[in-house]
Structures are given as C-alpha cells and as structure tokens.
Amino acid sequence: MVYRRRQLNSVAPGGFFRLQNAQRHVVYGYGDGDFIRLRDEFGNTWRGTASKEDDESIRFRFRDQRGGTISGISDSFGVILRDERGRTWRGFFD
C-alpha cells in the first residue's frame, strides 16, 4: 500500500490582507506564516490560521472574541470567505 504523509507545517501565505463583503464592510490585517490577525471597521479582532491543502489551495479559518467564525479558500490570486450568517467576503493578500 502507498501511504501519503501530510505536512503539518507547510508554508502558508503572509503579508497584508484586505477583504470586503457586499455591504462594503472591510476587514484588514496582517499575517505571518500560519497566524493571521484581522480587524474590522467596528474594532473586532479576528484571529486565524492558513494551511495549504493537497491541491495547492489555501484554507483559511478565523474566529473573533465573540465566537463568530469565517472560513474559506484561496487559489493564490484571491480569497473568498463565508461567515456563519452566509455573507461572502472577497479580497486579496499581498
């Protein structure tokens, strides 16, 4: 049998993030490796991680201090996230 070993500490994107939803609410921040911290225009802080998947896409997971979650994927060109209310956030990382 052939077994495939998954790397846990793969290199995740870092830099500046900027995301916006349909109502023009903005979330922005920075990331380094697999730790990312974002802040929205209301002062909420979102902390999260990024991990590379097997198909070279990047999976993002964020959580705020009130228990809200946002998760999604990136194809190295843009980021698409969805929150628990079904709102879509689109943006980029640089």
C-alpha positions in Angstrom: 0.0 0.0 0.0 1.1 3.5 -0.7 0.6 6.0 2.1 0.7 9.7 1.7 2.1 11.8 4.6 0.5 15.2 5.1 2.8 18.0 6.1 1.5 19.9 9.1 4.0 22.8 9.0 3.7 23.8 5.3 4.5 27.3 4.4 1.3 29.5 4.4 1.0 32.9 2.9 1.9 36.0 4.8 1.6 39.7 4.3 -1.3 42.2 4.2 -4.9 41.0 3.9 -7.9 43.1 2.8 -11.4 41.6 2.5 -14.7 43.3 1.7 -18.3 42.0 1.6 -21.3 43.1 -0.5 -22.3 45.8 2.1 -18.8 47.3 1.7 -17.7 46.3 5.2 -14.0 45.9 5.3 -11.7 43.5 7.2 -8.0 44.1 7.0 -4.8 43.0 8.8 -1.5 41.1 8.5 -0.3 37.5 8.7 2.9 35.7 9.2 3.1 32.1 8.3 0.0 30.3 9.6 -1.1 33.0 12.1 -3.2 35.8 10.8 -4.8 38.7 12.7 -7.5 40.8 11.1 -9.5 43.8 12.3 -12.9 45.1 11.0 -14.2 48.6 10.9 -16.1 48.0 14.2 -12.9 47.2 16.2 -13.5 43.4 16.3 -10.3 41.3 16.1 -10.3 38.1 14.0 -7.5 35.6 14.7 -7.0 32.7 12.3 -4.8 30.3 10.5 -4.0 29.4 6.9 -3.0 26.0 5.8 -2.1 24.6 2.4 -4.2 21.8 1.1 -3.2 18.9 -1.2 -4.4 20.7 -4.3 -2.2 23.8 -3.6 -5.2 25.8 -2.5 -5.1 27.6 0.9 -7.7 27.1 3.6 -8.4 30.0 5.9 -10.2 29.8 9.3 -10.9 32.8 11.5 -12.6 33.3 14.9 -13.4 36.5 16.8 -13.7 37.1 20.5 -17.4 36.7 20.5 -17.3 33.2 18.9 -18.1 34.2 15.3 -16.3 32.3 12.5 -15.3 33.0 9.0 -13.7 30.3 6.8 -12.8 29.9 3.1 -10.2 29.2 0.5 -7.8 30.9 -1.8 -6.3 30.0 -5.2 -3.2 32.2 -4.7 -4.9 35.1 -6.6 -7.8 36.0 -4.4 -9.5 35.0 -1.2 -13.2 34.0 -0.8 -14.5 33.6 2.8 -18.0 33.0 4.2 -19.2 33.8 7.7 -21.8 32.0 9.8 -24.6 34.2 8.5 -23.9 33.3 4.9 -22.3 36.6 3.9 -19.4 36.3 1.4 -16.2 38.2 1.9 -13.8 38.6 -1.1 -10.4 40.1 -1.2 -6.7 39.6 -1.6 -3.4 39.1 0.3 -0.2 40.8 -0.7 
